[in-house]
Amino acid sequence: MVNEISEKIRNLRKDKNLTLKEMSEKTGLSVSFLSQVENNTSSLAITSLKKIADALCIPIAHFFKSPPNHTFLVKSEEKSVFKIEGSNSEFARLSGDFSERCLESVMITIPPKEKHGHKFNHPGEEFIHVLDGAIIVDLDGKEYLVESGDSFHFPSTIPHILINPLNEPAKILTVVTPIIF
């Protein structure tokens, strides 16, 4: 399995026309370490693998499963609503499933008077479009009221949290990088 991961890293890097030096700049890992990883002569911590996955715009899970089917169309009846531990919000994944995708689109319903998760930051960027209701985007302590029909786009490296201030559910479309599911 480790050999397969090394091979996948090398092939993905070459497919994206990245040199080891460019990969080093994107990940913060040394060129010599990356070369050893690709040649399967060095062990790889999960944190380093996550840096490599982010630089290649792929989910870390890509290294542990067979390549997904190329699913481009997501039919309305195929969407399933799910919850994530620690969040009262409901999620519906809208993105297709294919290798090398970099965007994750999700419909989120935030219950009345609830926070969506906790304040955090992550690599990439985030786009939010409010479909129904309104939310407050707390971006590092500065609050923005985003109402139905409004959009909000920001670097997700800034600590943020979404809050539904209303007595009705808020429904949002969000598109984030890197992919999360």
Secondary structure by P-SEA (a helix, b strand, c coil): caaaaaaaaaaaaaaacccaaaaaaaccccaaaaaaaaaccccccaaaaaaaaaaaccccccccccccccccccccccccccccccccbbbbbcccccccccbbbbbbbbcccccccccccccbbbbbbbccbbbbbbcccbbbbbcccbbbbccccccccccccccbbbbbbbbbccccc
